[in-house]
């Protein structure tokens, strides 16, 4: 894959991501124009559990592993995304996400993430909530329901 800096390529990549699959062409183009391309090497910690979350990531190429307290809780591949939970609730990162191999991503900062939600709310919100629910269940299995709910 060539450099994802080209807007047309970013539009095509986001259009192929499940999260944005029901967005219209204008919505995808607007989101793509806000996304910053970023590459990381294998072994790079993209997010670290407990740190503030300020970015949302869509994996264009490569794979990542999500860990909580050092235990694997999930894997994320091309077309997947992460970082949404801390941006939605303003809390800390709930997992460390580490590149398994070299990764290319498109990144939205907090402001751009919120703008993306405004642009594509009816298309994106239900899918985003589905993934957040799945991730909360994985955290419950790891830490126990009482811990996840703060009880």
N, C-alpha and C positions, 0 to 999 in steps of 0.2 A: 504494500500500500504506500502511496506517496504521502507527502506531508499533508496533514489534515487542516492546514491553514487556509486552504482554498474554500471559499464560502460555498460554492456549488457542491464540493465534495462533502462538506459538513452537513449540508441539506440532505444529500443522498444518504449519508450515514445515519443521521437522526431519523429520517423517514423509515429506515429499516429496523429501528429499535421498537420493541413491543410497547414500551411506555408511550411512544408518540405515534403509534400506528393508526390511530383514529383521528389524529389532528389533520386539518386541511393543509394544503400546500403553503398558504400564507402563514399559518401558525408555525409550521416547521421552519420556514425561512426566517421568521422573526426570532425564534429560539436559537437557530443555528448562528445567526448574526451576533448573538450575545455570548456564545460559547467560545472558550479559549482552548486551543489545542495544547496538550501537554503529554510528554513522553517520560517514562520512568524505566529504570533498569530492574531486572529481576532482583528480588530481595529488598526493594525499597518499601518502607512503611509509608503508605499514602495517607492513612489516618492512624491516630494512636488513641486507644481507649483512655477515656478520662480527660482528654484535651478538648478545648472549645472547637466547635464545628463551624466553619465559615464557608465551606464549599461543597458542591454536589458534583458527583463524578459519573460520567457515562463511559463505559469501557468500549472502545472501538476495536481494539486488537489486544489479545493477551488474556491472562487469567489472574485472579487474585484469590486469596484465602482470607476469611474473616475469623478472628480469634477473640475470645473473651477469657481473661485470666490465663492466657496461653493455650487454651483449649479451642480446637477448631469447631466453629459453629456453622460454617457454610463456605461455599465457593461461588465466585461470581466470574462469569465469562463474558466474551464479546457480546454486546447488546444489553448487558446487565448494568446496573447502576447501584450507587451507594452514597451515603452521606446525607440522605434526606431527613433522617430522624432528628439529628441535632439542629437542622435548619427549621424544621417544622415546630419543635418545642423550645428551641433556644437553649437546650441543655448541652451537656458534654457528649463526646463521642461514646457510643456504647460498645464499640468493638475496634480492634486494630485490624486494618486491612492492608495486606502485604502483597506486592506483585510476585507471582509465582515465576513468571517469565517477563521479558520486556513487554511493557504495555503502552498503548497509545490511548489517550482519553480526551474527551471533551469535558470542560469544567465550567460550571456556573458558580459565581460567588453568591453570597446571601441575597444581595439586591436583585441580581439576575434570576436567581431561583424563584424569588417572590414574583418577579415580573413574568416569568414563565408560567407560574400558576395562574396569574391573572389572564394571560393571553389564551391559555389552553385549559382552563379550569374544567369545563364539562368533559373533556377528553382525557385529561391526565389524572385528575383527582381520584376517581374510583380505582384506577390501576395502582396509583401510588399508595392508597390506603390498603389495598390488598397486600402489597409487598410489605408495608409496615406491619400489618397484622401477622404475616408469616414470620417476619423477623422477631417480633415480640414473642411468638410461640417458641421459637428456637432459643431465645434468651430465657424463657420460663423453664424450658427443659434443662438448660445448663445450670441456672441459678436457683430454680424453684419459684413457684408462683408467688410466694410471700415476698421474696426478695425483689422480684420484678415489679410487683405492685407497691413496694415500699412499706409492707406490713411488718 
